[in-house]
Amino acid sequence: MIVIIGAILGAAGGGVLAWRRKGKLADILLYAFVYGLIFALAGLFLTLILHRASV
């Protein structure tokens, strides 16, 4: 669940960041993809840490 939320928030944040910088559609999509991927990986590691700590 944390991974999905991270991916959505990262994609939205990256898209907004590229849009504010007056990026073209390709720039906005690229930023959204990369930020979504980074935040999803961060969410994955957070999920693993939380899961291992609860045992």
N, C-alpha and C positions, 0 to 999 in steps of 0.2 A: 504494500500500500504506500509506504514511504517512497519507494522508487517511482511509482506512477505520479504521485504528487510532485516529486522533485522534477521529473521530466516535463510535466505540464507547466510548472512555475518557471523552470529554466527556459523553456521554449518561448513562453510569453514574455519573459524578461529580455531575452535575446532579441526577439522580434521588435519589441518596443525600443530597445537600445539602438538597433540599426535604423529604425524608422526615424528616431530623433536625430540621428546623424545624417539624415537625408539620403539614405541608401536606396538603391533600386530594388526591385522585387527579388532578384537573385541574392543580393546582399542580405535582405531581411530573412529569406529562407535559410541561408547559410548560417547566419547568427542564431536563428531559432533552433536549427538542428544541432549546432555545436554546443550551445548553452544547455539545451535539453539533454544531450548526451552527458555532459559534464555533471549536471545536477542529478541525473539518474544514477550515474556511477557513485556519486557522493551518497545518495540515498541507499544504494546497495550496501556500501561499506557501513553506513550508519545502522542499517538493519542487521547486518552480520554482527556488529559490535554489541548491539542491544540484545540480540538473541543469545550470544555467547555469555554475556554478563548476567543474564537471568537464570542461568542453570545453577 
